[in-house]
Amino acid sequence: MLRLWSVFRRRQEKQRVLKEAAAKRTGTPGTKCPKFPISPRLKVNVTKIREHFHSPQNLDLKVRHVTYGRRKAAIVYLEGTIEESTIDEAVIRPLNERATFAAGKKAYTEITTILDSLHLDYVDEMEDALQHILDGHIVLFIDGIRRAFAIDFSFFPTRFVQEPKIEHVLKGPQEAFVEDLHQNLVILRRYLRSPNLVHESFRIGTETRTEVALLYLKGTASEEFVDRFRRRLGELAQADFQRVVFIKELLDPYPKSLLPSFLATERPDRAAFHLLEGHVVLMQENFPFVLIAPAPQWNLLHTPDEHYQRWAFGNFLGGLRISAFFLNLLAPALYVAAVNFHPETIPLDLLVSIAGSREYVPYPTVVEVLLMESSFELIREASTRIPTQIGPTIGIVGALILGQAAVQAGLISPILVIVVAITALASFAIPDQSLGVFLRIMRFFFIFAAALFGFLGIATLFAVLLAYMVSHEPFGVGHMTPVAPYLPSSKDTFFRRTFWEETHNPETAMPQAELRLRLPFRRIPAWKDLRNPKP
Amino acid sequence: METPSTNRRIGFRELMTTTFFLIAIRGTDENTTLYFQIGGNAAWMVPLVQWLTFVLLFVPLTRKMERHGADDVFRLLKLMWGPTSTRLVAGSLFFLLLALGALCFRPYVVMLSVMFYLRTPEHAVGLVLLLGGMYVASRGYKAIGRMGNMFFVYAMFFFVSLVRPRCHRPRRPVLHLSLLRSGNPADPPRIPPHPRLFL
């Protein structure tokens, strides 16, 4: 019995040491740390707060001493994270004006009365007080009271809503998400003024405590699908992460796959439309992109302006993008295959022209193509990294001058410049950046396959890629749905229909609500019907 | 998670498409010659019997797998017959399929080598086809069915497009479909269409 007790004690001791080590490592007491109650003595509380924030070395922690009746009080906050100008008016002056001091329960009532109009929160434990301070709240300690009062005055600097930088549209809303999560939520609420839009919050990362918002439309989104994300985010919140760079990788079931599992967008209208179709939206603090899941292939190829443009224009642009997808993936590989293995597929005049242009090129075709493609990727990467003002210049220098010089030097043939230019244009037409990178990488594999086995290599690799794509199922949803496997959809997979014909939600996201359009009439009334309405 | 989009079932579309391609592929490879040698004028019935046999065996097999909660045939065998029998069956199947593959691949390899890859070793061409086929097979019957379903309409379109122009020539149209031609082995072999036909 005694032995059992000693084993139990040793285990308890080990757990305590581990918890202390975790607290020391993370700096702030997390869920694993023992909780300290707020002391009735002001001095003790202030000392503990100072210890936690390494004050006085840490200059950001501010402690302002005030009085509450005859009692001493202190307001603690982090400099720069709150609106300091409003503290005097909203908190300090009403407290100083209070001549008498109420003890016990009356004190809470009185404080509530004084600070009624503010976002007041009662804090009983020191670690909660620390979290409030880190969140940009002020914490008020009053001598003789075993409770602190946290008031939300958070004012983290953020940029204003601006135009989208990646997902431009000609017609349609010209605003994008920003780094402030709450501002993003408000923008999204403006698009979806529905009580069914539910927002659940999670904090991930012991040091960064990054807030992640899970958004879905209750009654439309699949409960099972939402629950999957809720459980996963809950697990991540419990895990001992030091930091979170981007939650995409933490949530991705296939993080090493080339195919994207999420659709990342900076457009609030796009996020809102996906919510309406039963998708789930994830927002991360300090990140101006939101994640949409599930994200099948066709959603990655669509753009919002397909629906902002007229039916015919939207479909024309959609068709262009689909052809851009294949051009981007296959154009250089087809050139290599046709020139190396299948010259009979090229018309004779063109074949002679190609042969003439390649006369002075000392390399095989595949080396030529790889050289040009690598150069283009370098130009693209360089133009992304350099300042905006010089970016277009680099593009022109790279594309025109370098290409022309390479042709004149006999390094590449002129026809290849055309092939690479068409590929580059096609790559810019791909709306999703992740899909674009996938295509850029796969393009090199196709070039190698074409160099080895011509059209046979391309066809085999395409079959392999397709087999992978149709069996890739992040979050239990096929990447190629609703085409493979076939599912009922809104019939806008390749080309969209008119608004009146898209009556059903696509089943890709397993929505609870099947219908998206319920009309009291059969179809849109024409002007003739309006003039002569039928009884 | 049971989801409507990926319910891990082989649906009607997948089954129909794969069986269609099963017949179509059998009509283009070395099997056709075998059918005519064995079946004579009734050679056209062989693929249909093949299809019927496949469906009649496959559908109860999937039901059995569902009942036992097995994801693949070998797991089902392991559950029913034990590991030793499963190994034996798997080995036999492997050799049978390898023999079938060698038989079926050969005409494609020869055709590709003669038409396009004159200097490439036939083994290399065959290996590429084999590796590609192996990967697709490793993704499962479901993936094969889905791929087939995606290309079914286009395959039919090109099939009809390829057959129709040839039918305008002053020949018997029956000759242009390998499955429908006469069983006389003395008939001259078909001339493969020129690649320009595809452009």
Interface residues (C-beta under 8 A of the other chain):
Chain A: S222 E224 F225 R228 F341 H342 E344 T345 L452 F453 G454 F455 L456 G457 T460 L461 A463 V464 L466 A467 Y468 V470 S471 E473 G476 V477 G478 M480 T481 P482 V483 A484 P485 Y486 L487 E507 T508 M510
Chain B: M1 T3 P4 S5 T6 G11 R13 E14 L112 F116 Y117 T120 A124 V125 V128 L129 L131 G132 Y135 V136 R139 G140 K142 A143 I144 R146 M147 N149 M150 H194 P195 R196 F198 L199
